[in-house]
Amino acid sequence: MRELAEASDAGRIIEMFGSGTAAIVSPIKLIRYVQERDPQTGEAKRFKDLHIPLDPTNTKSQAGPLTKRLSETIMSKKLNPVALVSLFY
């Protein structure tokens, strides 16, 4: 998480999404993680929010260009997500 937070702070994250075997592609726009826990209780004391850009060219967009492309390809062709790897390399 430290490396991801550093990349976010430096503006190096372009887009992020999650995908699974159900052929769903979900954009990620926020990651909240615990930076510090109470050593006695284990309860979260300090959080950090990483805001992930969606589409810098369209602030109303709910997904970035790569996320949209993957989702449209999967939905239009009903392909297995594993088979898509070759389409994007």
VOGUDREN-635436 format. One record per atom (N, C-alpha, C, CB): atom name; x, y, z negated; residue number from 1. Coordinates in nm, 2 decimals. Glycine has a CB too. Layout:
<recs>
<rec atomo="CA" u="X" v="Y" w="Z" num="NUM"/>
...
</recs>
This chain:
<recs>
<rec atomo="N" u="0.08" v="-0.12" w="0.00" num="1"/>
<rec atomo="CA" u="0.00" v="0.00" w="0.00" num="1"/>
<rec atomo="C" u="0.09" v="0.13" w="0.00" num="1"/>
<rec atomo="CB" u="-0.09" v="0.00" w="-0.12" num="1"/>
<rec atomo="N" u="0.20" v="0.12" w="-0.06" num="2"/>
<rec atomo="CA" u="0.29" v="0.24" w="-0.07" num="2"/>
<rec atomo="C" u="0.33" v="0.28" w="0.07" num="2"/>
<rec atomo="CB" u="0.41" v="0.21" w="-0.15" num="2"/>
<rec atomo="N" u="0.36" v="0.18" w="0.16" num="3"/>
<rec atomo="CA" u="0.40" v="0.21" w="0.30" num="3"/>
<rec atomo="C" u="0.28" v="0.27" w="0.38" num="3"/>
<rec atomo="CB" u="0.46" v="0.09" w="0.37" num="3"/>
<rec atomo="N" u="0.17" v="0.22" w="0.35" num="4"/>
<rec atomo="CA" u="0.05" v="0.27" w="0.42" num="4"/>
<rec atomo="C" u="0.02" v="0.41" w="0.37" num="4"/>
<rec atomo="CB" u="-0.07" v="0.18" w="0.40" num="4"/>
<rec atomo="N" u="0.03" v="0.44" w="0.25" num="5"/>
<rec atomo="CA" u="0.01" v="0.57" w="0.19" num="5"/>
<rec atomo="C" u="0.11" v="0.67" w="0.25" num="5"/>
<rec atomo="CB" u="0.02" v="0.57" w="0.04" num="5"/>
<rec atomo="N" u="0.23" v="0.63" w="0.26" num="6"/>
<rec atomo="CA" u="0.34" v="0.72" w="0.32" num="6"/>
<rec atomo="C" u="0.31" v="0.75" w="0.47" num="6"/>
<rec atomo="CB" u="0.48" v="0.65" w="0.31" num="6"/>
<rec atomo="N" u="0.26" v="0.64" w="0.54" num="7"/>
<rec atomo="CA" u="0.23" v="0.66" w="0.68" num="7"/>
<rec atomo="C" u="0.11" v="0.76" w="0.69" num="7"/>
<rec atomo="CB" u="0.20" v="0.53" w="0.75" num="7"/>
<rec atomo="N" u="0.01" v="0.74" w="0.60" num="8"/>
<rec atomo="CA" u="-0.11" v="0.83" w="0.61" num="8"/>
<rec atomo="C" u="-0.07" v="0.98" w="0.58" num="8"/>
<rec atomo="CB" u="-0.21" v="0.78" w="0.50" num="8"/>
<rec atomo="N" u="0.02" v="0.99" w="0.47" num="9"/>
<rec atomo="CA" u="0.06" v="1.13" w="0.44" num="9"/>
<rec atomo="C" u="0.14" v="1.20" w="0.55" num="9"/>
<rec atomo="CB" u="0.15" v="1.12" w="0.31" num="9"/>
<rec atomo="N" u="0.21" v="1.11" w="0.63" num="10"/>
<rec atomo="CA" u="0.30" v="1.17" w="0.74" num="10"/>
<rec atomo="C" u="0.22" v="1.18" w="0.87" num="10"/>
<rec atomo="CB" u="0.42" v="1.08" w="0.76" num="10"/>
<rec atomo="N" u="0.09" v="1.14" w="0.86" num="11"/>
<rec atomo="CA" u="0.01" v="1.15" w="0.98" num="11"/>
<rec atomo="C" u="0.04" v="1.05" w="1.09" num="11"/>
<rec atomo="CB" u="0.02" v="1.29" w="1.04" num="11"/>
<rec atomo="N" u="0.10" v="0.94" w="1.05" num="12"/>
<rec atomo="CA" u="0.14" v="0.83" w="1.15" num="12"/>
<rec atomo="C" u="0.03" v="0.73" w="1.18" num="12"/>
<rec atomo="CB" u="0.26" v="0.77" w="1.10" num="12"/>
<rec atomo="N" u="-0.08" v="0.74" w="1.10" num="13"/>
<rec atomo="CA" u="-0.19" v="0.64" w="1.13" num="13"/>
<rec atomo="C" u="-0.28" v="0.70" w="1.24" num="13"/>
<rec atomo="CB" u="-0.27" v="0.61" w="1.00" num="13"/>
<rec atomo="N" u="-0.29" v="0.62" w="1.34" num="14"/>
<rec atomo="CA" u="-0.38" v="0.67" w="1.46" num="14"/>
<rec atomo="C" u="-0.52" v="0.62" w="1.44" num="14"/>
<rec atomo="CB" u="-0.32" v="0.62" w="1.59" num="14"/>
<rec atomo="N" u="-0.53" v="0.50" w="1.40" num="15"/>
<rec atomo="CA" u="-0.67" v="0.44" w="1.40" num="15"/>
<rec atomo="C" u="-0.65" v="0.31" w="1.32" num="15"/>
<rec atomo="CB" u="-0.72" v="0.41" w="1.54" num="15"/>
<rec atomo="N" u="-0.76" v="0.26" w="1.26" num="16"/>
<rec atomo="CA" u="-0.76" v="0.13" w="1.19" num="16"/>
<rec atomo="C" u="-0.90" v="0.07" w="1.20" num="16"/>
<rec atomo="CB" u="-0.72" v="0.15" w="1.04" num="16"/>
<rec atomo="N" u="-0.90" v="-0.07" w="1.21" num="17"/>
<rec atomo="CA" u="-1.02" v="-0.14" w="1.22" num="17"/>
<rec atomo="C" u="-1.00" v="-0.28" w="1.16" num="17"/>
<rec atomo="CB" u="-1.08" v="-0.14" w="1.36" num="17"/>
<rec atomo="N" u="-1.11" v="-0.34" w="1.13" num="18"/>
<rec atomo="CA" u="-1.11" v="-0.48" w="1.09" num="18"/>
<rec atomo="C" u="-1.19" v="-0.56" w="1.18" num="18"/>
<rec atomo="CB" u="-1.17" v="-0.49" w="0.94" num="18"/>
<rec atomo="N" u="-1.15" v="-0.69" w="1.20" num="19"/>
<rec atomo="CA" u="-1.23" v="-0.77" w="1.29" num="19"/>
<rec atomo="C" u="-1.22" v="-0.92" w="1.24" num="19"/>
<rec atomo="CB" u="-1.16" v="-0.77" w="1.44" num="19"/>
<rec atomo="N" u="-1.33" v="-0.99" w="1.27" num="20"/>
<rec atomo="CA" u="-1.33" v="-1.13" w="1.22" num="20"/>
<rec atomo="C" u="-1.38" v="-1.22" w="1.32" num="20"/>
<rec atomo="CB" u="-1.42" v="-1.13" w="1.10" num="20"/>
<rec atomo="N" u="-1.41" v="-1.34" w="1.28" num="21"/>
<rec atomo="CA" u="-1.45" v="-1.45" w="1.38" num="21"/>
<rec atomo="C" u="-1.59" v="-1.43" w="1.43" num="21"/>
<rec atomo="CB" u="-1.44" v="-1.58" w="1.31" num="21"/>
<rec atomo="N" u="-1.67" v="-1.34" w="1.37" num="22"/>
<rec atomo="CA" u="-1.81" v="-1.32" w="1.41" num="22"/>
<rec atomo="C" u="-1.81" v="-1.22" w="1.53" num="22"/>
<rec atomo="CB" u="-1.89" v="-1.27" w="1.30" num="22"/>
<rec atomo="N" u="-1.70" v="-1.18" w="1.58" num="23"/>
<rec atomo="CA" u="-1.69" v="-1.09" w="1.69" num="23"/>
<rec atomo="C" u="-1.74" v="-0.95" w="1.66" num="23"/>
<rec atomo="CB" u="-1.76" v="-1.14" w="1.81" num="23"/>
<rec atomo="N" u="-1.71" v="-0.91" w="1.54" num="24"/>
<rec atomo="CA" u="-1.75" v="-0.77" w="1.49" num="24"/>
<rec atomo="C" u="-1.62" v="-0.69" w="1.47" num="24"/>
<rec atomo="CB" u="-1.83" v="-0.78" w="1.35" num="24"/>
<rec atomo="N" u="-1.63" v="-0.57" w="1.52" num="25"/>
<rec atomo="CA" u="-1.51" v="-0.48" w="1.51" num="25"/>
<rec atomo="C" u="-1.57" v="-0.36" w="1.43" num="25"/>
<rec atomo="CB" u="-1.45" v="-0.43" w="1.65" num="25"/>
<rec atomo="N" u="-1.51" v="-0.34" w="1.31" num="26"/>
<rec atomo="CA" u="-1.56" v="-0.23" w="1.22" num="26"/>
<rec atomo="C" u="-1.45" v="-0.13" w="1.20" num="26"/>
<rec atomo="CB" u="-1.60" v="-0.29" w="1.08" num="26"/>
<rec atomo="N" u="-1.48" v="0.00" w="1.23" num="27"/>
<rec atomo="CA" u="-1.38" v="0.10" w="1.20" num="27"/>
<rec atomo="C" u="-1.36" v="0.12" w="1.05" num="27"/>
<rec atomo="CB" u="-1.42" v="0.23" w="1.27" num="27"/>
<rec atomo="N" u="-1.24" v="0.16" w="1.02" num="28"/>
<rec atomo="CA" u="-1.21" v="0.19" w="0.88" num="28"/>
<rec atomo="C" u="-1.18" v="0.34" w="0.87" num="28"/>
<rec atomo="CB" u="-1.09" v="0.11" w="0.82" num="28"/>
<rec atomo="N" u="-1.25" v="0.41" w="0.79" num="29"/>
<rec atomo="CA" u="-1.22" v="0.56" w="0.78" num="29"/>
<rec atomo="C" u="-1.17" v="0.60" w="0.64" num="29"/>
<rec atomo="CB" u="-1.35" v="0.63" w="0.81" num="29"/>
<rec atomo="N" u="-1.18" v="0.51" w="0.54" num="30"/>
<rec atomo="CA" u="-1.13" v="0.55" w="0.41" num="30"/>
<rec atomo="C" u="-1.08" v="0.42" w="0.34" num="30"/>
<rec atomo="CB" u="-1.24" v="0.62" w="0.33" num="30"/>
<rec atomo="N" u="-0.96" v="0.43" w="0.27" num="31"/>
<rec atomo="CA" u="-0.92" v="0.33" w="0.19" num="31"/>
<rec atomo="C" u="-0.89" v="0.39" w="0.05" num="31"/>
<rec atomo="CB" u="-0.79" v="0.26" w="0.25" num="31"/>
<rec atomo="N" u="-0.95" v="0.34" w="-0.05" num="32"/>
<rec atomo="CA" u="-0.92" v="0.39" w="-0.19" num="32"/>
<rec atomo="C" u="-0.85" v="0.27" w="-0.26" num="32"/>
<rec atomo="CB" u="-1.06" v="0.43" w="-0.26" num="32"/>
<rec atomo="N" u="-0.74" v="0.31" w="-0.32" num="33"/>
<rec atomo="CA" u="-0.66" v="0.21" w="-0.39" num="33"/>
<rec atomo="C" u="-0.62" v="0.26" w="-0.53" num="33"/>
<rec atomo="CB" u="-0.55" v="0.16" w="-0.31" num="33"/>
<rec atomo="N" u="-0.59" v="0.17" w="-0.62" num="34"/>
<rec atomo="CA" u="-0.55" v="0.21" w="-0.75" num="34"/>
<rec atomo="C" u="-0.40" v="0.23" w="-0.75" num="34"/>
<rec atomo="CB" u="-0.60" v="0.09" w="-0.85" num="34"/>
<rec atomo="N" u="-0.36" v="0.35" w="-0.80" num="35"/>
<rec atomo="CA" u="-0.22" v="0.38" w="-0.81" num="35"/>
<rec atomo="C" u="-0.17" v="0.34" w="-0.95" num="35"/>
<rec atomo="CB" u="-0.20" v="0.52" w="-0.78" num="35"/>
<rec atomo="N" u="-0.26" v="0.35" w="-1.05" num="36"/>
<rec atomo="CA" u="-0.21" v="0.32" w="-1.18" num="36"/>
<rec atomo="C" u="-0.32" v="0.26" w="-1.26" num="36"/>
<rec atomo="CB" u="-0.16" v="0.45" w="-1.25" num="36"/>
<rec atomo="N" u="-0.28" v="0.16" w="-1.34" num="37"/>
<rec atomo="CA" u="-0.38" v="0.09" w="-1.43" num="37"/>
<rec atomo="C" u="-0.34" v="0.11" w="-1.58" num="37"/>
<rec atomo="CB" u="-0.39" v="-0.06" w="-1.40" num="37"/>
<rec atomo="N" u="-0.43" v="0.11" w="-1.67" num="38"/>
<rec atomo="CA" u="-0.40" v="0.12" w="-1.81" num="38"/>
<rec atomo="C" u="-0.33" v="-0.02" w="-1.85" num="38"/>
<rec atomo="CB" u="-0.53" v="0.14" w="-1.89" num="38"/>
<rec atomo="N" u="-0.21" v="-0.01" w="-1.90" num="39"/>
<rec atomo="CA" u="-0.14" v="-0.14" w="-1.93" num="39"/>
<rec atomo="C" u="-0.21" v="-0.23" w="-2.03" num="39"/>
<rec atomo="CB" u="0.00" v="-0.10" w="-1.98" num="39"/>
<rec atomo="N" u="-0.29" v="-0.17" w="-2.12" num="40"/>
<rec atomo="CA" u="-0.36" v="-0.25" w="-2.22" num="40"/>
<rec atomo="C" u="-0.49" v="-0.31" w="-2.17" num="40"/>
<rec atomo="CB" u="-0.39" v="-0.17" w="-2.35" num="40"/>
<rec atomo="N" u="-0.57" v="-0.23" w="-2.10" num="41"/>
<rec atomo="CA" u="-0.70" v="-0.28" w="-2.06" num="41"/>
<rec atomo="C" u="-0.70" v="-0.33" w="-1.91" num="41"/>
<rec atomo="CB" u="-0.80" v="-0.17" w="-2.08" num="41"/>
<rec atomo="N" u="-0.61" v="-0.28" w="-1.83" num="42"/>
<rec atomo="CA" u="-0.61" v="-0.32" w="-1.69" num="42"/>
<rec atomo="C" u="-0.70" v="-0.23" w="-1.61" num="42"/>
<rec atomo="CB" u="-0.64" v="-0.46" w="-1.67" num="42"/>
<rec atomo="N" u="-0.77" v="-0.14" w="-1.68" num="43"/>
<rec atomo="CA" u="-0.86" v="-0.05" w="-1.61" num="43"/>
<rec atomo="C" u="-0.79" v="0.05" w="-1.53" num="43"/>
<rec atomo="CB" u="-0.95" v="0.02" w="-1.72" num="43"/>
<rec atomo="N" u="-0.85" v="0.08" w="-1.41" num="44"/>
<rec atomo="CA" u="-0.79" v="0.18" w="-1.32" num="44"/>
<rec atomo="C" u="-0.79" v="0.32" w="-1.38" num="44"/>
<rec atomo="CB" u="-0.87" v="0.18" w="-1.19" num="44"/>
<rec atomo="N" u="-0.67" v="0.38" w="-1.37" num="45"/>
<rec atomo="CA" u="-0.66" v="0.52" w="-1.43" num="45"/>
<rec atomo="C" u="-0.64" v="0.62" w="-1.32" num="45"/>
<rec atomo="CB" u="-0.54" v="0.52" w="-1.52" num="45"/>
<rec atomo="N" u="-0.58" v="0.59" w="-1.21" num="46"/>
<rec atomo="CA" u="-0.55" v="0.69" w="-1.10" num="46"/>
<rec atomo="C" u="-0.57" v="0.62" w="-0.97" num="46"/>
<rec atomo="CB" u="-0.41" v="0.74" w="-1.12" num="46"/>
<rec atomo="N" u="-0.64" v="0.69" w="-0.88" num="47"/>
<rec atomo="CA" u="-0.67" v="0.64" w="-0.74" num="47"/>
<rec atomo="C" u="-0.61" v="0.73" w="-0.64" num="47"/>
<rec atomo="CB" u="-0.82" v="0.63" w="-0.72" num="47"/>
<rec atomo="N" u="-0.59" v="0.67" w="-0.52" num="48"/>
<rec atomo="CA" u="-0.55" v="0.76" w="-0.41" num="48"/>
<rec atomo="C" u="-0.64" v="0.72" w="-0.29" num="48"/>
<rec atomo="CB" u="-0.40" v="0.73" w="-0.37" num="48"/>
<rec atomo="N" u="-0.70" v="0.82" w="-0.23" num="49"/>
<rec atomo="CA" u="-0.78" v="0.80" w="-0.11" num="49"/>
<rec atomo="C" u="-0.70" v="0.82" w="0.02" num="49"/>
<rec atomo="CB" u="-0.91" v="0.89" w="-0.11" num="49"/>
<rec atomo="N" u="-0.70" v="0.73" w="0.11" num="50"/>
<rec atomo="CA" u="-0.63" v="0.74" w="0.24" num="50"/>
<rec atomo="C" u="-0.74" v="0.76" w="0.34" num="50"/>
<rec atomo="CB" u="-0.54" v="0.62" w="0.27" num="50"/>
<rec atomo="N" u="-0.74" v="0.88" w="0.40" num="51"/>
<rec atomo="CA" u="-0.84" v="0.91" w="0.50" num="51"/>
<rec atomo="C" u="-0.79" v="0.87" w="0.64" num="51"/>
<rec atomo="CB" u="-0.88" v="1.06" w="0.50" num="51"/>
<rec atomo="N" u="-0.85" v="0.78" w="0.70" num="52"/>
<rec atomo="CA" u="-0.80" v="0.72" w="0.83" num="52"/>
<rec atomo="C" u="-0.88" v="0.79" w="0.94" num="52"/>
<rec atomo="CB" u="-0.83" v="0.57" w="0.84" num="52"/>
<rec atomo="N" u="-0.80" v="0.84" w="1.04" num="53"/>
<rec atomo="CA" u="-0.87" v="0.91" w="1.15" num="53"/>
<rec atomo="C" u="-0.95" v="0.82" w="1.23" num="53"/>
<rec atomo="CB" u="-0.76" v="0.98" w="1.24" num="53"/>
<rec atomo="N" u="-1.06" v="0.86" w="1.28" num="54"/>
<rec atomo="CA" u="-1.15" v="0.78" w="1.37" num="54"/>
<rec atomo="C" u="-1.11" v="0.82" w="1.52" num="54"/>
<rec atomo="CB" u="-1.30" v="0.80" w="1.34" num="54"/>
<rec atomo="N" u="-1.16" v="0.93" w="1.56" num="55"/>
<rec atomo="CA" u="-1.13" v="0.98" w="1.70" num="55"/>
<rec atomo="C" u="-1.10" v="1.13" w="1.69" num="55"/>
<rec atomo="CB" u="-1.26" v="0.95" w="1.79" num="55"/>
<rec atomo="N" u="-0.97" v="1.16" w="1.71" num="56"/>
<rec atomo="CA" u="-0.93" v="1.30" w="1.70" num="56"/>
<rec atomo="C" u="-0.99" v="1.39" w="1.80" num="56"/>
<rec atomo="CB" u="-0.78" v="1.31" w="1.70" num="56"/>
<rec atomo="N" u="-1.04" v="1.33" w="1.91" num="57"/>
<rec atomo="CA" u="-1.10" v="1.42" w="2.02" num="57"/>
<rec atomo="C" u="-1.25" v="1.44" w="2.00" num="57"/>
<rec atomo="CB" u="-1.07" v="1.35" w="2.16" num="57"/>
<rec atomo="N" u="-1.31" v="1.37" w="1.90" num="58"/>
<rec atomo="CA" u="-1.45" v="1.38" w="1.88" num="58"/>
<rec atomo="C" u="-1.48" v="1.36" w="1.73" num="58"/>
<rec atomo="CB" u="-1.53" v="1.28" w="1.97" num="58"/>
<rec atomo="N" u="-1.49" v="1.47" w="1.66" num="59"/>
<rec atomo="CA" u="-1.51" v="1.46" w="1.51" num="59"/>
<rec atomo="C" u="-1.64" v="1.39" w="1.47" num="59"/>
<rec atomo="CB" u="-1.50" v="1.60" w="1.46" num="59"/>
<rec atomo="N" u="-1.74" v="1.38" w="1.56" num="60"/>
<rec atomo="CA" u="-1.86" v="1.31" w="1.53" num="60"/>
<rec atomo="C" u="-1.86" v="1.16" w="1.56" num="60"/>
<rec atomo="CB" u="-1.98" v="1.38" w="1.60" num="60"/>
<rec atomo="N" u="-1.75" v="1.12" w="1.62" num="61"/>
<rec atomo="CA" u="-1.74" v="0.98" w="1.65" num="61"/>
<rec atomo="C" u="-1.73" v="0.89" w="1.53" num="61"/>
<rec atomo="CB" u="-1.62" v="0.95" w="1.74" num="61"/>
<rec atomo="N" u="-1.79" v="0.77" w="1.53" num="62"/>
<rec atomo="CA" u="-1.79" v="0.68" w="1.42" num="62"/>
<rec atomo="C" u="-1.68" v="0.57" w="1.44" num="62"/>
<rec atomo="CB" u="-1.92" v="0.62" w="1.40" num="62"/>
<rec atomo="N" u="-1.61" v="0.58" w="1.55" num="63"/>
<rec atomo="CA" u="-1.50" v="0.48" w="1.58" num="63"/>
<rec atomo="C" u="-1.40" v="0.54" w="1.68" num="63"/>
<rec atomo="CB" u="-1.56" v="0.35" w="1.64" num="63"/>
<rec atomo="N" u="-1.28" v="0.50" w="1.67" num="64"/>
<rec atomo="CA" u="-1.17" v="0.55" w="1.75" num="64"/>
<rec atomo="C" u="-1.18" v="0.48" w="1.89" num="64"/>
<rec atomo="CB" u="-1.03" v="0.53" w="1.69" num="64"/>
<rec atomo="N" u="-1.10" v="0.52" w="1.98" num="65"/>
<rec atomo="CA" u="-1.10" v="0.47" w="2.12" num="65"/>
<rec atomo="C" u="-1.06" v="0.32" w="2.13" num="65"/>
<rec atomo="CB" u="-1.00" v="0.55" w="2.21" num="65"/>
<rec atomo="N" u="-0.96" v="0.28" w="2.05" num="66"/>
<rec atomo="CA" u="-0.93" v="0.13" w="2.06" num="66"/>
<rec atomo="C" u="-1.04" v="0.05" w="2.00" num="66"/>
<rec atomo="CB" u="-0.79" v="0.11" w="1.99" num="66"/>
<rec atomo="N" u="-1.09" v="0.09" w="1.88" num="67"/>
<rec atomo="CA" u="-1.20" v="0.02" w="1.82" num="67"/>
<rec atomo="C" u="-1.32" v="0.01" w="1.91" num="67"/>
<rec atomo="CB" u="-1.24" v="0.09" w="1.69" num="67"/>
<rec atomo="N" u="-1.35" v="0.11" w="1.98" num="68"/>
<rec atomo="CA" u="-1.47" v="0.11" w="2.08" num="68"/>
<rec atomo="C" u="-1.44" v="0.02" w="2.19" num="68"/>
<rec atomo="CB" u="-1.49" v="0.25" w="2.13" num="68"/>
<rec atomo="N" u="-1.31" v="0.02" w="2.24" num="69"/>
<rec atomo="CA" u="-1.28" v="-0.06" w="2.36" num="69"/>
<rec atomo="C" u="-1.28" v="-0.21" w="2.32" num="69"/>
<rec atomo="CB" u="-1.13" v="-0.03" w="2.40" num="69"/>
<rec atomo="N" u="-1.23" v="-0.24" w="2.20" num="70"/>
<rec atomo="CA" u="-1.24" v="-0.38" w="2.16" num="70"/>
<rec atomo="C" u="-1.38" v="-0.43" w="2.14" num="70"/>
<rec atomo="CB" u="-1.16" v="-0.40" w="2.03" num="70"/>
<rec atomo="N" u="-1.46" v="-0.35" w="2.07" num="71"/>
<rec atomo="CA" u="-1.60" v="-0.38" w="2.05" num="71"/>
<rec atomo="C" u="-1.68" v="-0.40" w="2.17" num="71"/>
<rec atomo="CB" u="-1.67" v="-0.28" w="1.96" num="71"/>
<rec atomo="N" u="-1.66" v="-0.31" w="2.27" num="72"/>
<rec atomo="CA" u="-1.73" v="-0.31" w="2.40" num="72"/>
<rec atomo="C" u="-1.69" v="-0.44" w="2.47" num="72"/>
<rec atomo="CB" u="-1.71" v="-0.19" w="2.48" num="72"/>
<rec atomo="N" u="-1.56" v="-0.47" w="2.47" num="73"/>
<rec atomo="CA" u="-1.51" v="-0.59" w="2.54" num="73"/>
<rec atomo="C" u="-1.57" v="-0.72" w="2.49" num="73"/>
<rec atomo="CB" u="-1.36" v="-0.59" w="2.54" num="73"/>
<rec atomo="N" u="-1.57" v="-0.72" w="2.35" num="74"/>
<rec atomo="CA" u="-1.62" v="-0.84" w="2.29" num="74"/>
<rec atomo="C" u="-1.77" v="-0.86" w="2.32" num="74"/>
<rec atomo="CB" u="-1.60" v="-0.84" w="2.14" num="74"/>
<rec atomo="N" u="-1.85" v="-0.75" w="2.30" num="75"/>
<rec atomo="CA" u="-1.99" v="-0.76" w="2.32" num="75"/>
<rec atomo="C" u="-2.03" v="-0.78" w="2.46" num="75"/>
<rec atomo="CB" u="-2.06" v="-0.63" w="2.27" num="75"/>
<rec atomo="N" u="-1.96" v="-0.72" w="2.56" num="76"/>
<rec atomo="CA" u="-2.00" v="-0.73" w="2.70" num="76"/>
<rec atomo="C" u="-1.96" v="-0.87" w="2.75" num="76"/>
<rec atomo="CB" u="-1.93" v="-0.63" w="2.78" num="76"/>
<rec atomo="N" u="-1.86" v="-0.93" w="2.71" num="77"/>
<rec atomo="CA" u="-1.81" v="-1.05" w="2.76" num="77"/>
<rec atomo="C" u="-1.83" v="-1.17" w="2.67" num="77"/>
<rec atomo="CB" u="-1.67" v="-1.05" w="2.80" num="77"/>
<rec atomo="N" u="-1.88" v="-1.14" w="2.55" num="78"/>
<rec atomo="CA" u="-1.90" v="-1.25" w="2.45" num="78"/>
<rec atomo="C" u="-1.78" v="-1.34" w="2.44" num="78"/>
<rec atomo="CB" u="-2.02" v="-1.33" w="2.49" num="78"/>
<rec atomo="N" u="-1.66" v="-1.28" w="2.43" num="79"/>
<rec atomo="CA" u="-1.54" v="-1.35" w="2.42" num="79"/>
<rec atomo="C" u="-1.50" v="-1.38" w="2.28" num="79"/>
<rec atomo="CB" u="-1.42" v="-1.28" w="2.49" num="79"/>
<rec atomo="N" u="-1.43" v="-1.49" w="2.26" num="80"/>
<rec atomo="CA" u="-1.37" v="-1.52" w="2.13" num="80"/>
<rec atomo="C" u="-1.26" v="-1.41" w="2.10" num="80"/>
<rec atomo="CB" u="-1.31" v="-1.66" w="2.13" num="80"/>
<rec atomo="N" u="-1.27" v="-1.35" w="1.98" num="81"/>
<rec atomo="CA" u="-1.17" v="-1.24" w="1.95" num="81"/>
<rec atomo="C" u="-1.02" v="-1.29" w="1.97" num="81"/>
<rec atomo="CB" u="-1.19" v="-1.19" w="1.81" num="81"/>
<rec atomo="N" u="-0.99" v="-1.41" w="1.94" num="82"/>
<rec atomo="CA" u="-0.86" v="-1.46" w="1.96" num="82"/>
<rec atomo="C" u="-0.81" v="-1.45" w="2.10" num="82"/>
<rec atomo="CB" u="-0.84" v="-1.61" w="1.90" num="82"/>
<rec atomo="N" u="-0.91" v="-1.48" w="2.19" num="83"/>
<rec atomo="CA" u="-0.87" v="-1.47" w="2.34" num="83"/>
<rec atomo="C" u="-0.85" v="-1.33" w="2.38" num="83"/>
<rec atomo="CB" u="-0.99" v="-1.53" w="2.42" num="83"/>
<rec atomo="N" u="-0.89" v="-1.23" w="2.31" num="84"/>
<rec atomo="CA" u="-0.87" v="-1.09" w="2.35" num="84"/>
<rec atomo="C" u="-0.73" v="-1.05" w="2.33" num="84"/>
<rec atomo="CB" u="-0.96" v="-1.01" w="2.27" num="84"/>
<rec atomo="N" u="-0.65" v="-1.11" w="2.26" num="85"/>
<rec atomo="CA" u="-0.51" v="-1.07" w="2.24" num="85"/>
<rec atomo="C" u="-0.44" v="-1.05" w="2.37" num="85"/>
<rec atomo="CB" u="-0.44" v="-1.17" w="2.15" num="85"/>
<rec atomo="N" u="-0.46" v="-1.14" w="2.46" num="86"/>
<rec atomo="CA" u="-0.40" v="-1.13" w="2.59" num="86"/>
<rec atomo="C" u="-0.45" v="-1.01" w="2.67" num="86"/>
<rec atomo="CB" u="-0.41" v="-1.25" w="2.67" num="86"/>
<rec atomo="N" u="-0.57" v="-0.96" w="2.65" num="87"/>
<rec atomo="CA" u="-0.62" v="-0.85" w="2.72" num="87"/>
<rec atomo="C" u="-0.55" v="-0.71" w="2.68" num="87"/>
<rec atomo="CB" u="-0.77" v="-0.83" w="2.70" num="87"/>
<rec atomo="N" u="-0.50" v="-0.70" w="2.56" num="88"/>
<rec atomo="CA" u="-0.45" v="-0.58" w="2.51" num="88"/>
<rec atomo="C" u="-0.30" v="-0.58" w="2.50" num="88"/>
<rec atomo="CB" u="-0.51" v="-0.55" w="2.38" num="88"/>
<rec atomo="N" u="-0.23" v="-0.68" w="2.55" num="89"/>
<rec atomo="CA" u="-0.08" v="-0.68" w="2.55" num="89"/>
<rec atomo="C" u="-0.03" v="-0.68" w="2.69" num="89"/>
<rec atomo="CB" u="-0.03" v="-0.80" w="2.47" num="89"/>
</recs>
